[in-house]
């Protein structure tokens, strides 16, 4: 016992001091050392664990379970393994695969929206410690930064990224906005380290190099890029000169993709108890154990003078199926796939058992080539082929469709039905049987090899409408709303012809969830110009689902993007939007022009690194640092001045202003005034801020974050956000004509709690809600129908609030107004360590809200 205490004391000393292990610890049992050290390392800098013993216990349990399997030499192979489609490769949901065994979870590619889909469809990330990337392109890594942050937050101790060696550079680049990521051990396993093996399978990485480097930068989903013009080259040079530390020799290499050959470990056959009893074996006694072990190892045994062979009492050993994941993004890679010797080994006549499944993340243009068709035909007829590309027809975000269908019943104009993008390219005529991907489609590899479609989600608008219709009093409230809102049918049919028009693409905070995506608001200023306010992960996917086949036209009109600050939920959708915008302009035959990017200048650390090491992107932007649009700011360079003037002219704006707000370091709000006189103010993320009141004075529309409900003022101070009444109070001070609340905590998934301060000048936003200024009088009339539709959710939230208030009695009377509550919270929160928060401005964990 004394020895154990000494070991733990030594471990504690190491944990607290961060020093070298004392000699006693070095001599202690390696199993104890490894288990406790791993657990302590993953918890050491994670403050959440201090207040979350359940999370800490789960971390330790996971480490010990894995160590115990290793100790007993458990190489039986898993009993259940399946490959499941997450994103099917449609334009709004990039291709990704989830692989499950009872021992491990894996992800192949992680485009934007992957995390949101996994959350909606309950694909757990808790055991996800290996992510395989076929190519370093935004289609494959767009959701990776958010996924890493989530893995860190839920206590996954380690995650390994396999694929192109430039993934190291990608990880360094995302730290410019995510912080140091010390709470999760991240590492890269480049393709040069060919073999990886764990409890489930062995994975071989197969590098494939394009014949030419002139292939499309954006791969399968984008037209080939034309050679860069001198003007675009000059822009790149200018941006690098403004950030000289970033303008180093590029290590970008888009000529590489990595295929993965995955072979399951063999699984010994099952022992057949009934047959064993018939043969007289001592079933149910201690003597049976060694006999079963020998028989499962394929050995004959002799019992009571009788020889018994394994096949008499055991099912056959499963040798372990092979599945292959290959991306062939353009025709330049076809030759490499066709001639690769490692892949050839798993085809007809190869030296290994043929692949059971080949997953093709391959565009239709490549599938149509004779060489690729021939390569597919080399596999035997027993091989299944799964294809993920834009030809798929499936709905991914079912909950988003459901709530929109129900809101559409209240006001079809403000809540239009969602659409899907359908590619116009015809399907390739393939000569082998194949299956087109659908969201959650499974191919089970063990115990029985088969397709499983039972998990594929159903998206039936009629069922959604029927469900809402059965909510007590809902249809009556809808009728009342429509009588008030619509004077005649002509007003409804005339929608969409008046500007400006505001489209809420993401109204949630912190991380994408099934109903509310993260921040993004599109302001259609005129029939030809749009401004995007923040661009969180998945913003393009939201545009795709809103506009459907018209998404290219919507993208082509976006001339300006405002990024309020560098938290991941406000800017990690930018690159996808830029690449898809270029594709749209090419498709429509329009001249390419960069967007005006109004953002904190610190964003260039991230964008320069991505440009240098991953994909070209600097030619897509003309940077206007936020600080140069603040009152009394320093004089910008002549080049930046010209960008500001061009921005105003392009959008018919009289003024575009920014101000520093009370959130993290380098966080900004903005307001802009149109030449016709209307004015829009956008808060970004902030506590109540007088500087924002000043630049938004007399706004026609204020869009203000209302992350938390009233009564959570102290939490709002801690997180540096606003409550509902605080947001409304800013609108009153600003003398805004109308206030739209957004950026709700994901604890208010469907609807936030209403404040007593709500008036006929306040509305709440939903994803895909579309409003124009003429709707201001109608928006408050939606509230009775909304309260009825979501009565159950509101009731649950009110019960939670009552329980919270019983646990923490409030010191003030119910008559205390919002301003008094804010003052008290600020006094209590003086120790909220503002200096520390600003020093950790780039640490996403400190700023992502804890979900209730």
MARVEX-356197 format. One record per residue (C-alpha): x, y, z; residue in one letter. Coordinates in steps of 0.2 Angstrom, whole numbers, padded with zeros to 4 digits, always signed. Last residue first. Layout:
N
XYZA/...
This chain:
852
-0134+0114-0106X/-0121+0117-0119X/-0105+0125-0113X/-0102+0140-0124X/-0087+0141-0135X/-0076+0156-0129X/-0063+0148-0118X/-0062+0133-0129X/-0059+0144-0144X/-0042+0150-0138X/-0038+0164-0149X/-0042+0178-0137X/-0033+0170-0123X/-0024+0186-0118X/-0040+0195-0120X/-0048+0182-0108X/-0034+0184-0095X/-0035+0203-0095X/-0054+0202-0093X/-0052+0192-0077X/-0070+0188-0073X/-0065+0196-0056X/-0075+0211-0060X/-0089+0199-0063X/-0099+0202-0047X/-0098+0221-0051X/-0103+0217-0069X/-0117+0206-0064X/-0124+0220-0052X/-0123+0233-0066X/-0132+0221-0078X/-0146+0217-0066X/-0149+0236-0063X/-0149+0238-0082X/-0162+0224-0085X/-0174+0230-0072X/-0177+0225-0055X/-0196+0222-0053X/-0194+0203-0050X/-0185+0208-0033X/-0166+0206-0031X/-0155+0194-0023X/-0159+0180-0034X/-0161+0163-0026X/-0148+0150-0033X/-0155+0133-0032X/-0173+0138-0033X/-0169+0150-0047X/-0161+0135-0057X/-0176+0124-0054X/-0187+0138-0060X/-0176+0141-0076X/-0176+0122-0080X/-0195+0122-0078X/-0196+0137-0090X/-0185+0128-0102X/-0196+0113-0102X/-0212+0123-0104X/-0204+0133-0119X/-0200+0116-0127X/-0218+0109-0125X/-0226+0126-0131X/-0215+0126-0147X/-0230+0126-0160X/-0240+0137-0148X/-0226+0150-0144X/-0223+0151-0163X/-0241+0154-0167X/-0242+0168-0153X/-0225+0175-0159X/-0229+0177-0178X/-0238+0194-0175X/-0222+0202-0169X/-0215+0199-0187X/-0230+0207-0197X/-0226+0225-0193X/-0208+0223-0198X/-0212+0214-0214X/-0210+0229-0225X/-0192+0230-0220X/-0188+0213-0228X/-0187+0196-0221X/-0181+0179-0225X/-0179+0165-0211X/-0168+0151-0217X/-0161+0148-0199X/-0173+0156-0187X/-0173+0174-0180X/-0183+0182-0166X/-0192+0198-0168X/-0194+0215-0158X/-0202+0231-0162X/-0220+0226-0157X/-0213+0223-0140X/-0203+0210-0130X/-0196+0217-0114X/-0205+0204-0104X/-0192+0192-0112X/-0196+0176-0122X/-0186+0160-0120X/-0177+0155-0135X/-0184+0144-0149X/-0179+0128-0157X/-0162+0124-0151X/-0162+0136-0136X/-0148+0126-0127X/-0138+0130-0143X/-0136+0147-0136X/-0144+0160-0148X/-0134+0170-0161X/-0150+0180-0166X/-0162+0194-0161X/-0170+0205-0174X/-0173+0223-0168X/-0184+0236-0177X/-0184+0255-0180X/-0168+0257-0170X/-0168+0271-0157X/-0150+0266-0152X/-0154+0266-0134X/-0170+0256-0138X/-0160+0244-0148X/-0147+0242-0135X/-0160+0238-0122X/-0167+0224-0133X/-0150+0216-0133X/-0149+0218-0114X/-0166+0211-0112X/-0162+0195-0122X/-0145+0192-0113X/-0129+0198-0121X/-0112+0189-0122X/-0095+0191-0114X/-0094+0173-0108X/-0092+0177-0090X/-0103+0193-0092X/-0116+0182-0100X/-0115+0169-0086X/-0118+0183-0073X/-0133+0190-0083X/-0141+0173-0084X/-0158+0179-0077X/-0164+0184-0094X/-0160+0171-0108X/-0143+0169-0116X/-0135+0172-0133X/-0145+0187-0138X/-0135+0194-0152X/-0141+0209-0161X/-0147+0213-0178X/-0153+0231-0178X/-0164+0237-0193X/-0168+0255-0198X/-0154+0261-0188X/-0156+0277-0179X/-0139+0276-0170X/-0130+0261-0175X/-0112+0269-0174X/-0116+0276-0157X/-0125+0261-0150X/-0110+0251-0155X/-0098+0262-0145X/-0110+0260-0130X/-0108+0241-0129X/-0120+0228-0121X/-0109+0212-0121X/-0104+0207-0138X/-0104+0195-0153X/-0107+0202-0170X/-0118+0217-0167X/-0125+0221-0184X/-0133+0238-0188X/-0143+0241-0204X/-0147+0259-0211X/-0160+0265-0224X/-0157+0281-0233X/-0158+0278-0251X/-0139+0279-0252X/-0138+0264-0240X/-0130+0266-0223X/-0119+0253-0215X/-0116+0247-0197X/-0103+0236-0190X/-0098+0227-0174X/-0080+0222-0170X/-0070+0209-0160X/-0051+0212-0160X/-0049+0205-0142X/-0064+0195-0136X/-0081+0202-0132X/-0084+0220-0128X/-0085+0228-0145X/-0073+0238-0156X/-0082+0248-0169X/-0086+0247-0187X/-0093+0259-0200X/-0099+0258-0218X/-0106+0274-0226X/-0115+0280-0241X/-0118+0263-0249X/-0122+0259-0267X/-0115+0242-0264X/-0101+0243-0278X/-0098+0262-0274X/-0096+0259-0255X/-0084+0244-0258X/-0074+0254-0271X/-0071+0268-0259X/-0065+0256-0246X/-0054+0247-0258X/-0046+0263-0264X/-0043+0268-0246X/-0035+0251-0243X/-0023+0254-0257X/-0019+0272-0251X/-0014+0265-0235X/-0026+0267-0220X/-0025+0283-0209X/-0027+0278-0191X/-0044+0276-0184X/-0055+0291-0177X/-0071+0282-0180X/-0068+0264-0185X/-0068+0259-0203X/-0049+0256-0203X/-0050+0244-0188X/-0060+0232-0198X/-0045+0228-0210X/-0050+0229-0228X/-0044+0214-0237X/-0047+0212-0256X/-0050+0193-0257X/-0051+0179-0269X/-0033+0180-0276X/-0027+0175-0258X/-0035+0157-0260X/-0022+0145-0267X/-0023+0128-0258X/-0014+0120-0243X/+0003+0126-0238X/+0005+0144-0243X/-0013+0148-0245X/-0018+0140-0228X/-0004+0149-0220X/-0008+0166-0228X/-0027+0163-0223X/-0023+0159-0205X/-0011+0174-0202X/-0022+0185-0213X/-0036+0184-0200X/-0026+0195-0189X/-0031+0210-0199X/-0048+0209-0191X/-0061+0207-0206X/-0069+0217-0220X/-0066+0206-0235X/-0070+0214-0251X/-0073+0200-0263X/-0062+0196-0278X/-0068+0198-0296X/-0071+0184-0309X/-0079+0189-0325X/-0096+0180-0328X/-0099+0165-0338X/-0112+0158-0326X/-0103+0142-0323X/-0087+0152-0320X/-0095+0164-0308X/-0102+0150-0299X/-0086+0141-0297X/-0077+0156-0291X/-0091+0158-0278X/-0089+0140-0273X/-0071+0143-0269X/-0075+0159-0259X/-0089+0151-0249X/-0079+0136-0245X/-0065+0147-0239X/-0076+0158-0228X/-0086+0144-0218X/-0073+0145-0204X/-0077+0163-0200X/-0090+0166-0186X/-0091+0149-0177X/-0072+0148-0177X/-0069+0163-0166X/-0060+0176-0176X/-0070+0192-0175X/-0084+0201-0184X/-0081+0195-0202X/-0089+0206-0215X/-0090+0198-0232X/-0093+0209-0248X/-0097+0206-0266X/-0110+0192-0265X/-0120+0193-0281X/-0111+0178-0289X/-0116+0167-0274X/-0135+0170-0276X/-0134+0166-0295X/-0124+0150-0291X/-0137+0145-0278X/-0151+0146-0290X/-0153+0127-0292X/-0156+0126-0273X/-0158+0143-0265X/-0161+0139-0247X/-0152+0122-0246X/-0137+0128-0256X/-0136+0144-0245X/-0136+0134-0230X/-0122+0123-0237X/-0112+0138-0241X/-0114+0144-0222X/-0108+0127-0216X/-0094+0133-0205X/-0097+0151-0199X/-0098+0166-0212X/-0101+0183-0203X/-0111+0196-0211X/-0113+0193-0230X/-0116+0208-0241X/-0126+0206-0257X/-0127+0215-0274X/-0137+0212-0290X/-0155+0213-0286X/-0151+0225-0272X/-0145+0225-0255X/-0147+0206-0252X/-0141+0205-0234X/-0135+0187-0230X/-0133+0183-0212X/-0121+0169-0205X/-0117+0163-0188X/-0118+0145-0183X/-0131+0132-0189X/-0147+0131-0179X/-0158+0115-0180X/-0145+0100-0180X/-0131+0109-0172X/-0116+0119-0178X/-0104+0125-0164X/-0103+0140-0153X/-0119+0150-0157X/-0135+0148-0167X/-0143+0159-0179X/-0136+0153-0196X/-0142+0157-0213X/-0153+0172-0209X/-0159+0180-0225X/-0161+0199-0225X/-0169+0208-0240X/-0166+0225-0245X/-0175+0226-0257X/-0191+0222-0264X/-0195+0209-0278X/-0194+0194-0266X/-0212+0195-0260X/-0225+0199-0273X/-0235+0183-0272X/-0238+0186-0253X/-0244+0204-0256X/-0255+0198-0270X/-0264+0185-0259X/-0273+0199-0249X/-0271+0209-0233X/-0259+0196-0226X/-0251+0197-0209X/-0267+0199-0198X/-0277+0186-0206X/-0262+0175-0208X/-0258+0176-0190X/-0276+0172-0184X/-0276+0157-0196X/-0259+0151-0189X/-0266+0153-0171X/-0281+0141-0175X/-0269+0129-0183X/-0258+0128-0168X/-0272+0126-0155X/-0266+0109-0149X/-0251+0102-0159X/-0259+0090-0171X/-0256+0101-0186X/-0238+0102-0182X/-0236+0083-0184X/-0247+0083-0200X/-0235+0097-0207X/-0220+0086-0204X/-0228+0071-0211X/-0232+0080-0227X/-0215+0086-0228X/-0207+0069-0228X/-0189+0068-0226X/-0184+0050-0221X/-0167+0047-0214X/-0157+0032-0220X/-0155+0021-0204X/-0164+0006-0211X/-0154+0005-0227X/-0142-0009-0223X/-0131-0016-0237X/-0124-0033-0233X/-0109-0043-0227X/-0114-0052-0211X/-0105-0051-0194X/-0096-0041-0201X/-0093-0030-0216X/-0109-0020-0215X/-0112-0007-0228X/-0122+0007-0221X/-0132+0021-0229X/-0133+0035-0216X/-0135+0049-0230X/-0136+0041-0247X/-0122+0035-0258X/-0125+0029-0275X/-0123+0010-0276X/-0114+0001-0290X/-0115-0014-0302X/-0101-0014-0314X/-0102-0008-0332X/-0105+0010-0328X/-0115+0022-0339X/-0110+0039-0331X/-0124+0049-0324X/-0129+0065-0333X/-0122+0082-0328X/-0136+0094-0323X/-0132+0093-0305X/-0147+0095-0293X/-0146+0108-0279X/-0160+0105-0266X/-0173+0116-0259X/-0180+0122-0243X/-0198+0129-0241X/-0199+0147-0239X/-0201+0154-0221X/-0203+0173-0222X/-0215+0171-0237X/-0223+0155-0232X/-0229+0162-0215X/-0236+0151-0201X/-0236+0135-0211X/-0219+0138-0218X/-0213+0137-0199X/-0218+0119-0200X/-0209+0115-0216X/-0194+0125-0210X/-0194+0114-0194X/-0194+0098-0203X/-0181+0103-0217X/-0168+0108-0203X/-0172+0092-0194X/-0168+0082-0210X/-0151+0089-0213X/-0144+0076-0225X/-0157+0074-0239X/-0152+0062-0253X/-0150+0061-0272X/-0132+0058-0276X/-0125+0064-0293X/-0114+0077-0284X/-0102+0063-0278X/-0100+0048-0267X/-0100+0031-0276X/-0101+0014-0267X/-0094-0001-0277X/-0097-0019-0270X/-0084-0032-0275X/-0091-0050-0278X/-0092-0047-0296X/-0073-0047-0296X/-0063-0031-0297X/-0054-0027-0314X/-0071-0019-0320X/-0067-0004-0309X/-0050-0001-0317X/-0059-0003-0334X/-0071+0011-0330X/-0057+0022-0324X/-0048+0020-0341X/-0063+0022-0351X/-0067+0039-0343X/-0085+0042-0338X/-0081+0039-0319X/-0069+0054-0320X/-0082+0066-0326X/-0095+0059-0314X/-0084+0065-0299X/-0075+0052-0288X/-0076+0048-0270X/-0076+0030-0274X/-0078+0018-0260X/-0073+0000-0265X/-0080-0014-0255X/-0076-0033-0252X/-0059-0030-0259X/-0052-0046-0267X/-0041-0058-0257X/-0023-0054-0259X/-0010-0058-0273X/-0021-0051-0287X/-0029-0061-0301X/-0045-0051-0299X/-0042-0035-0289X/-0035-0033-0272X/-0016-0033-0277X/-0020-0020-0290X/-0022-0007-0277X/-0004-0009-0271X/+0002-0010-0289X/-0005+0007-0294X/-0007+0008-0313X/-0026+0013-0315X/-0026+0024-0299X/-0010+0034-0306X/-0017+0035-0323X/-0034+0042-0317X/-0026+0056-0307X/-0025+0069-0320X/-0044+0065-0324X/-0049+0074-0308X/-0054+0071-0290X/-0049+0052-0289X/-0053+0049-0271X/-0051+0031-0265X/-0057+0021-0250X/-0054+0003-0250X/-0062-0011-0240X/-0054-0028-0236X/-0063-0042-0226X/-0055-0051-0212X/-0051-0070-0212X/-0068-0074-0203X/-0064-0091-0194X/-0076-0104-0198X/-0090-0109-0185X/-0083-0120-0171X/-0089-0137-0165X/-0085-0149-0179X/-0074-0137-0189X/-0062-0137-0175X/-0058-0156-0176X/-0062-0168-0161X/-0052-0184-0158X/-0060-0196-0146X/-0050-0204-0132X/-0060-0196-0118X/-0055-0179-0126X/-0042-0177-0140X/-0040-0160-0148X/-0037-0154-0166X/-0030-0136-0168X/-0038-0122-0177X/-0034-0109-0164X/-0053-0109-0160X/-0051-0127-0155X/-0036-0124-0144X/-0045-0110-0135X/-0061-0120-0133X/-0051-0135-0125X/-0042-0123-0113X/-0058-0116-0107X/-0069-0133-0106X/-0060-0140-0091X/-0068-0127-0079X/-0085-0135-0082X/-0100-0129-0091X/-0097-0139-0107X/-0086-0154-0103X/-0086-0161-0121X/-0096-0176-0125X/-0098-0174-0144X/-0117-0170-0141X/-0112-0156-0129X/-0100-0149-0141X/-0113-0148-0155X/-0125-0139-0143X/-0111-0126-0137X/-0105-0121-0154X/-0090-0110-0151X/-0089-0095-0163X/-0076-0093-0176X/-0060-0083-0173X/-0060-0066-0180X/-0047-0060-0193X/-0041-0042-0192X/-0050-0031-0204X/-0040-0024-0219X/-0041-0006-0224X/-0033+0000-0240X/-0033+0019-0240X/-0030+0030-0255X/-0020+0046-0253X/-0021+0061-0266X/-0006+0071-0271X/-0004+0084-0285X/-0011+0098-0274X/+0006+0102-0266X/+0008+0118-0256X/+0025+0120-0248X/+0026+0139-0251X/+0042+0149-0248X/+0038+0162-0235X/+0026+0177-0236X/+0019+0174-0218X/+0032+0185-0209X/+0030+0198-0221X/+0011+0201-0218X/+0008+0217-0228X/+0020+0211-0241X/+0011+0195-0242X/-0005+0204-0246X/+0003+0214-0259X/+0011+0199-0267X/-0005+0190-0268X/-0014+0205-0275X/+0000+0207-0288X/-0003+0188-0293X/-0021+0192-0296X/-0018+0207-0306X/-0005+0197-0317X/-0019+0185-0321X/-0019+0167-0313X/-0020+0153-0326X/-0038+0148-0327X/-0045+0136-0314X/-0053+0120-0319X/-0072+0120-0314X/-0076+0115-0296X/-0084+0101-0288X/-0071+0087-0292X/-0055+0096-0287X/-0055+0114-0281X/-0038+0117-0288X/-0042+0110-0304X/-0028+0101-0313X/-0013+0110-0320X/+0000+0100-0309X/+0000+0086-0322X/+0001+0067-0320X/-0007+0067-0303X/+0001+0058-0289X/-0007+0043-0279X/+0000+0039-0262X/-0007+0023-0254X/-0009+0022-0236X/-0011+0005-0228X/-0023+0003-0214X/-0023-0013-0202X/-0040-0016-0193X/-0050-0017-0177X/-0038-0017-0162X/-0025-0006-0170X/-0014-0006-0185X/-0006+0008-0196X/+0005+0005-0211X/+0013+0016-0224X/+0022+0029-0214X/+0026+0039-0229X/+0008+0042-0231X/+0009+0055-0217X/+0003+0050-0199X/+0000+0067-0191X/-0002+0071-0173X/-0014+0079-0161X/-0014+0077-0142X/-0029+0085-0135X/-0029+0097-0121X/-0015+0108-0128X/-0025+0114-0142X/-0014+0130-0143X/-0027+0143-0148X/-0041+0140-0161X/-0038+0155-0172X/-0019+0155-0176X/-0020+0136-0171X/-0028+0133-0187X/-0012+0136-0197X/-0001+0124-0186X/-0014+0110-0189X/-0014+0114-0208X/+0005+0114-0209X/+0006+0096-0201X/-0008+0091-0213X/+0005+0095-0226X/+0011+0077-0225X/-0004+0071-0235X/-0014+0057-0226X/-0018+0051-0208X/-0023+0063-0194X/-0021+0056-0177X/-0032+0060-0162X/-0028+0059-0143X/-0036+0062-0127X/-0055+0063-0132X/-0062+0074-0118X/-0078+0080-0125X/-0071+0098-0127X/-0055+0092-0136X/-0066+0081-0148X/-0076+0096-0151X/-0062+0108-0155X/-0055+0094-0167X/-0071+0093-0176X/-0072+0112-0178X/-0055+0112-0186X/-0059+0097-0197X/-0075+0104-0205X/-0067+0111-0220X/-0054+0097-0221X/-0060+0086-0236X/-0069+0099-0247X/-0056+0112-0242X/-0042+0102-0250X/-0028+0092-0242X/-0033+0075-0250X/-0038+0058-0244X/-0039+0063-0226X/-0041+0049-0213X/-0047+0054-0195X/-0042+0042-0181X/-0046+0045-0163X/-0065+0045-0163X/-0071+0036-0148X/-0082+0050-0141X/-0087+0056-0159X/-0104+0048-0158X/-0115+0046-0174X/-0131+0052-0166X/-0139+0058-0183X/-0140+0076-0179X/-0123+0077-0170X/-0115+0067-0184X/-0123+0079-0197X/-0117+0094-0188X/-0099+0088-0186X/-0099+0084-0205X/-0105+0101-0210X/-0090+0107-0218X/-0079+0093-0225X/-0071+0079-0214X/-0063+0065-0223X/-0063+0047-0218X/-0069+0046-0200X/-0065+0032-0189X/-0072+0024-0173X/-0064+0010-0163X/-0067-0005-0152X/-0085-0010-0155X/-0082-0006-0173X/-0088+0009-0183X/-0082+0017-0199X/-0089+0035-0203X/-0087+0041-0221X/-0087+0058-0228X/-0091+0066-0245X/-0095+0085-0244X/-0113+0090-0240X/-0121+0105-0249X/-0115+0100-0267X/-0119+0082-0264X/-0104+0070-0258X/-0115+0058-0248X/-0110+0066-0231X/-0111+0054-0217X/-0110+0037-0226X/-0108+0022-0215X/-0095+0008-0216X/-0098-0006-0204X/-0089-0017-0192X/-0096-0029-0178X/-0088-0044-0170X/-0071-0035-0169X/-0054-0044-0171X/-0049-0058-0159X/-0032-0049-0156X/-0034-0047-0137X/-0016-0048-0131X/-0022-0048-0113X/-0012-0032-0110X/-0018-0023-0125X/-0036-0026-0121X/-0032-0020-0103X/-0024-0004-0110X/-0039+0001-0121X/-0051-0001-0106X/-0039+0009-0095X/-0038+0024-0107X/-0057+0024-0110X/-0061+0023-0091X/-0049+0037-0087X/-0057+0049-0100X/-0074+0044-0094X/-0070+0048-0076X/-0063+0065-0081X/-0080+0068-0090X/-0090+0063-0075X/-0080+0073-0064X/-0085+0089-0073X/-0081+0105-0063X/-0062+0101-0063X/-0064+0093-0080X/-0069+0109-0088X/-0052+0117-0083X/-0043+0106-0095X/-0025+0109-0093X/-0020+0094-0083X/-0035+0083-0089X/-0027+0074-0104X/-0010+0073-0096X/-0017+0066-0080X/-0026+0052-0089X/-0011+0048-0100X/+0000+0048-0084X/-0012+0037-0075X/-0013+0023-0088X/+0005+0024-0093X/+0012+0024-0076X/+0001+0010-0069X/+0005-0001-0084X/+0024+0003-0083X/+0025-0003-0065X/+0036+0009-0055X/+0054+0011-0058X/+0053+0028-0067X/+0041+0034-0054X/+0054+0030-0040X/+0068+0039-0050X/+0058+0055-0050X/+0049+0060-0067X/+0055+0076-0074X/+0046+0092-0071X/+0028+0098-0075X/+0027+0104-0057X/+0010+0099-0053X/+0008+0083-0063X/+0025+0077-0059X/+0022+0079-0041X/+0006+0071-0042X/+0013+0056-0051X/+0026+0054-0038X/+0013+0055-0024X/+0003+0042-0034X/+0018+0030-0035X/+0023+0033-0016X/+0005+0029-0011X/+0005+0013-0021X/+0022+0008-0013X/+0014+0012+0004X/+0000+0000+0000X/
